[in-house]
Each structure stands twice: as structure tokens, then as C-alpha cells.
């Protein structure tokens, strides 16, 4: 009887100690970010038409499945100006990036967590001051970043870069006729908040 009580007490103590550890490895993180938006590829093979570097803003949510693995969802808005022959045209293209990815992360003892991610989603291209010209294209996404967790707080600061790859084809408006694969880079800094679940 006494050994059973000791065993039961030990199991309860282990469960209580394991609870906080599990809570630390599973969480929900909300984030907001902003930064630059640079299309790396020209719109045509001759290299005479491209999109000027612009800006991006966005947000996301990530669910930690494990200490080292998370699922994340992202939405970003990027804006840049169309250039032809190196000259600005005054035509702005808005791009909406949205998708999900698997994130591999490595928390360190210094509150820093570097991470990499890869997945897929879509890019919707909209030419400003036009209607019925939006086109949505499937896209692959990948990236890396690092997050710093503020001590004794759910808040964190992070910086990351993400790449989106998709086909720019069958569009209408000023970019009609172009069909070159695009690689758009979004590089951002932001703030996040992590909730234990």
C-alpha cells in the first residue's frame, strides 16, 4: 500500500513537472511585419521590363506542433512600380501573397530562435486604378528568419526573408503578354506575441 502511494505520488509529481515543459513547446504565435519588396526577375526575356523595389506589410499566425516544428500561415501585401527600359511608368502593381508553410525552428538558450520554412500558396496581382484585371497564380514559398523572445514576456522581435515563385502569365492590363517565372522577395522586421496552448 505504501509503495503504491509513493508510486502514485511520483507519477503526479512527474505530470506536474511535465505540464509546464509541454506548455513551453506548444504555442500559438501572432505576428505583424513590414519591410521591402523586390522582384528578382524581369518580366520579359529581353530584360527591358521589370518592377521597381517597393514595400510590403503583412501578418501571420503559427502553431507550434513541437519544440522544433510549427505550421504557419502568412498574408502579405506588396507594392511596386512597373518600369520599362529603366524608366518609371507611374503604373503600380499590388500583389497579395497568402499561403501556408512548415517551419523548422531551433530555440536556443539565449532567447534566439532561428528558423527556416517552406510551403505554398497563391499570389494575386492587381494593377492599380483598374477593375476586373486581378489574376491569381499558384506559388511556392520559402524563407528563413530569426526571432528574439523578450524575457518574461510573450512578446518577440523578428526579422525574416521570404521568397515567392510563380508564373506571371495570362495577365491583362499593362503586364499582358509577359510569361516569365517570377521570384519575389519580401524582407521584413516585425513583432510577435506567443500564447501557450
TIPADREN-7995 format. One record per residue: residue in three letters; x, y, z of N, C-alpha, C, O in turn. Coordinates in steps of 0.2 Angstrom, whole numbers, plus 2048, in hexadecimal, padded with zeros to 3 digits. Layout:
N
ALAXYZXYZXYZXYZ;...
//
This chain:
197
UNK8047FA80080080080080480680080380B7FC;UNK80980680480E80C80581280D7FE8128137FC;UNK8148077FB8188087F581380B7EF81580E7EB;UNK80D8097EF80880B7EA8078137EB8068167E6;UNK8068157F180581C7F380C8207F080B8257ED;UNK81181D7F28188217EF8188217E881A8267E5;UNK81681B7E581681B7DD8118207DA8128247D6;UNK80B8207DD8068257DB80882C7DC8078317D8;UNK80B82E7E280E8347E38138367DE81383C7DC;UNK8188317DD81D8337D881A8347D181D8397CD;UNK8158307CF8128327C880F8387C880F83C7C3;UNK80B83A7CD8088417CE80D8477CD80C84C7CA;UNK8138467D181884B7D181B84B7CA81C8517C7;UNK81C8467C681F8467C081A8497BB81C84D7B6;UNK8138487BC80F84B7B780F8537B880E8567B4;UNK80F8557BF80F85C7C081685F7BD8158657BB;UNK81B85C7BE82185E7BB82185E7B38248637B0;UNK81E8597B081E8597A981985E7A681A8607A0;UNK8148607AA80F8647A781286B7A581186D79F;UNK81686E7A98198757A681D8747A181E87879C;UNK82186E7A082686D79B82286C79482486F78F;UNK81C86979581886878F81586E78C815870786;UNK81387279181087979081587D78C813881788;UNK81C87D78E82188178B82287F78482488377F;UNK82187878282287677B81C87777781D876770;UNK81687877981087977580E88077680C88277C;UNK80D88377180A88A77180788D76B80888A765;UNK80489276B80189676580589D7658058A076A;UNK80789E75F80B8A575F8088A97598078A7754;UNK8068AF75B8038B47578098B975580D8BB759;UNK8098BB74F80E8C074D80C8C57488078C4744;UNK80F8CB74880E8D07438158D374181A8D3745;UNK8168D473A81C8D673881C8DB7328168DC72F;UNK8218DE7308228E372B8298E372882E8E272C;UNK82A8E57228308E671F8308E771882C8EA715;UNK8358E47148368E570D8338DF7098328DA70B;UNK8328E17038308DC6FE8348DD6F78338E26F4;UNK8378D86F583C8D86EF83A8D26EB83C8CC6ED;UNK8388D36E58378CE6E083E8CD6DD8418D26DA;UNK8418C76DD8478C56DA8488C46D384D8C56D0;UNK8428C26D08428C16C983F8C66C583A8C96C7;UNK8418C76BF83E8CC6BA8388C86B78378C26B8;UNK8338CC6B582D8CA6B282E8C76AB82A8C36A9;UNK8338C96A78348C66A183B8C46A08408C56A4;UNK83C8BF69B8438BC69A8488C169884E8C1699;UNK8468C769584B8CC69384E8D06998538D4698;UNK84A8D069E84C8D36A484B8DB6A484E8DF6A8;UNK8468DD6A08448E469F83E8E66A483D8EC6A5;UNK83B8E16A78358E36AB8358E06B18378D96B2;UNK8358E36B78358E06BD8318E46C282D8E96C0;UNK8318E36C982D8E66CE8328E96D38378E56D5;UNK8328EF6D48368F36D98358F06E08308EE6E2;UNK83B8F06E483A8EE6EB8358F36EE8358F96EE;UNK8318F06F282C8F36F682B8F16FD8318F0700;UNK8268F17008258EF7078208EA70881C8E8703;UNK8208E770E81B8E17108198E271781D8E571B;UNK8138E07188108E071F80C8D972080A8D771B;UNK80C8D77268098D07268088CE72D80A8D1732;UNK8058C872E8058C57348048BD7348048BB72E;UNK8048BA7398048B37398028B07408018B3745;UNK8018A973F8008A574580389F74580489C73F;UNK80689C74A80A89674A808892750807894756;UNK80788B74F80588775480B88275580D87E751;UNK80E88275B81487D75D81187675E80D875762;UNK81387275981186B75A81686775F814862762;UNK81C86A75F82186776382686C764826872761;UNK82B86B76983087076A833873764835878763;UNK83486E75F83887075983487075383787174D;UNK82E86F75382986F74D82387374E820873753;UNK82187874981B87C74A81887C74381B87B73E;UNK81287D74380E87E73D80C88673D80A888742;UNK80D88973780C89073780889273180888F72C;UNK80489773280089A72D8028A272C8038A5731;UNK8038A47268058AB7258018AF7207FE8AC71B;UNK8008B57217FD8BA71C8018C071B8038C3720;UNK8038C27158078C87148048CC70E8028C9709;UNK8058D270F8038D770980A8DA70780D8DD70B;UNK80B8D97008118DD6FE8108E16F880B8E06F4;UNK8138E76F78128EC6F28188EE6EF81D8F06F2;UNK8188EE6E881E8F16E581C8F46DE8168F36DC;UNK8208F86DB81F8FC6D58218F86CF8278F66CF;UNK81E8F86CA8208F56C38258F96C08248FF6C0;UNK82A8F66BD82F8FA6BA8308F76B38308F16B2;UNK8318FB6AE8338F96A78398FD6A58399036A5;UNK83E8F96A28448FC6A08479006A584B9056A4;UNK8468FE6AC84A9026B18469086B384890B6B8;UNK8419096B083D9106B283690E6B68339096B4;UNK8359126BB82F9116BF8299126BA8299176B6;UNK82390E6BB81D90F6B78189136BB8139156B8;UNK8189136C18139166C580D9106C68089126CA;UNK80E90A6C48099056C580B9016CB8118FE6CB;UNK8079006D08098FC6D68058F66D57FF8F56D4;UNK8098F16D78068EA6D88068E86DF80B8E86E3;UNK8008E66E17FF8E36E87FF8DC6E87FB8D96E3;UNK8028D96EC8028D16ED8008CF6F48038D26F9;UNK7FC8CA6F47FA8C86FA7FC8C06FB7FB8BC6F6;UNK8008BF7008038B97018008B57068008B870C;UNK7FE8AF7067FB8AB70B7FC8A470A7FC8A1705;UNK7FE8A171080089A71080189771680189A71C;UNK80389171680588D71C80C88971B80D888716;UNK80F88872181588572181788172781488272C;UNK81B87C72681E87872C82587C72E82987E72A;UNK82587D73482B88173782F87D73C82C87A740;UNK83587C73A83A87973F83E87E742841883740;UNK83E87E74984188374D84588075384587A754;UNK84A88475584F88175A85088676085488A75F;UNK84B88576584C88A76B85388976E85588376F;UNK85688E77085C88E77385C89177A85689377C;UNK86189077E86089278586189A78686189C78C;UNK86289D7808638A578185D8A977E85D8AE77C;UNK8578A577E8518A877C8508A977584B8AC772;UNK8558A77718558A776A8538A176785589B769;UNK84E8A176284C89B75E84D89D7578488A0754;UNK85289A75485289A74C84E89574984C89074C;UNK84B896743846892740847892739849897736;UNK84488D73584488D72E83D88A72D83A887731;UNK83A88C72783388972583288871E83688B71A;UNK82E88471C82C88371582588071482287D719;UNK82288270F81B88070E81888370781C884703;UNK81288570780F88770180988C70380688C708;UNK80688F6FD8008936FE7FE8966F77FE8936F2;UNK7FD89C6F77FB8A06F17FD8A76F27FE8AA6F7;UNK7FD8AA6EC7FF8B16EB7F98B46E67F88B26E1;UNK7F68B96E97F18BD6E57F48C46E37F78C86E7;UNK7F48C56DC7F78CB6D97F28D06D77ED8CE6D4;UNK7F28D66D97ED8DB6D87F18E16D67F58E46D9;UNK7EF8E46D07F28EA6CD7ED8F06D07E78EF6CF;UNK7F18F46D37ED8FA6D67E98FE6D17EA8FE6CC;UNK7E39006D47DE9046D07DB9006CA7D99036C5;UNK7DB8FA6CB7D78F66C67D28F16C97D28F06CF;UNK7CE8EF6C57C98EA6C87C88E46C47CA8E46BE;UNK7C68DE6C77C68D86C37CC8D66C07CC8D26BB;UNK7D28D76C37D88D56C07DC8D16C57E28CF6C3;UNK7DA8CF6CA7DD8CB6CF7DE8C46CD7DA8C16CA;UNK7E48C26CE7E68BB6CC7E98B76D27EE8BB6D5;UNK7E78B16D37EA8AE6D97EE8A86D67EC8A46D2;UNK7F48A76D97F98A26D67FB89E6DC7FD8A06E2;UNK7FC8976DB7FE8936E08068946E18098966DD;UNK8088946E780F8966E98128916EE80F88E6F2;UNK8198906ED81D88D6F38208926F78228986F4;UNK8218916FD82489670282989370682988D708;UNK82E89670883489470C83789A70F83689F70D;UNK83B89971583E89E71884289C71E842896720;UNK8448A17228488A07288478A672C8468AC72A;UNK8498A57338488AB73784B8AA73E84E8A473F;UNK84B8AE74284D8AD7498488B274E8468B774C;UNK8468AF7538428B27588458B375F8498AE761;UNK8458B97628478BA7698418BA76D83D8BF76D;UNK8418B677283C8B677783E8BB77D8438BA780;UNK8398C077E83B8C478483A8C078B8358BD78B;UNK83F8C178F83E8BD7958388BE7998368C479A;UNK8358B979C82F8B97A182A8BD79D8268C07A0;UNK8298BB7978238BE7938228BA78D8268B678A;UNK81C8BA78A81A8B778481C8BA77E81B8B8778;UNK81F8C177F8208C57798278C377682B8C077A;UNK8288C477082E8C276C82F8C776782A8CA764;UNK8358C87658378CC75F83A8C775A83E8C275C;UNK8398C875383C8C374E83D8C774883B8CC746;UNK8428C47448438C673D8448C07398468BA73B;UNK8418C07338418BB72E8408BD72783F8C2725;UNK8428B87238428B971C83E8B371983F8AD71B;UNK8398B57148358B07118368B07098368B6707;UNK8368AB7068368AB6FF82F8A86FC82D8A26FF;UNK82C8AA6F78268A86F48288A76EC82A8AB6E9;UNK8268A16EA82889F6E382189D6E081D8996E2;UNK8208A06DA81A89F6D681A8A16CF81F8A46CD;UNK81589F6CB8158A16C48118A76C280C8A76C4;UNK8158AC6BF8118B26BE80F8B16B68128B36B2;UNK8098AE6B58078AD6AF7FF8AE6AF7FC8AD6B4;UNK7FC8AF6A97F58B06A77F28B66AC7EC8B56AE;UNK7F68BB6AD7F48C16B07F18C66AB7F28C56A5;UNK7ED8CA6AE7EA8D06A97ED8D66AC7F08D76B1;UNK7EC8DC6A87EE8E26AA7F58E36A87F78E16A2;UNK7F98E76AB8008E96A98058E46A980A8E46A5;UNK8048DE6AC8088D96AC8068D36A88098CD6A9;UNK8018D46A47FE8CF69F8048CD69B8088D1698;UNK8048C66998098C46948108C26978148BE694;UNK8118C369E8178C16A18168BA6A48108B96A7;UNK81B8B66A481A8AF6A68208AC6AA8208A66AA;UNK8248B06AC82A8AE6AF8298AC6B78258B06BA;UNK82C8A76B982B8A56C082E8AA6C58338AD6C4;UNK82A8AC6CA82C8B16CE82F8AF6D582C8AA6D7;UNK8338B26D88368B16DE8368B76E283A8BC6E1;UNK8318B86E78308BE6EB8338BD6F28318B86F5;UNK8378C16F48398C16FB8368C66FF8358CC6FD;UNK8348C47058318C870A8368C87108378C2713;UNK8398CD71283D8CD71883A8D271D8398D871C;UNK83A8D07238368D37288398D372F83D8CE731;UNK8368D77338378D773B8318D873E82C8DB73B;UNK8308D57448298D67478298D474E82E8D3751;UNK8238D47518228D275881D8CC7588198CB754;UNK81E8C875D81A8C275E8188C176581B8C476A;UNK8128BD7668108BC76D80E8B476D80A8B2769;UNK8118B17728108AA77280C8A877880D8AA77E;UNK8078A47778028A177C80489A77D804896778;UNK8048987838058917857FE88D7847F9890786;UNK7FE8877817F88847807F987D7837F4879783;
//
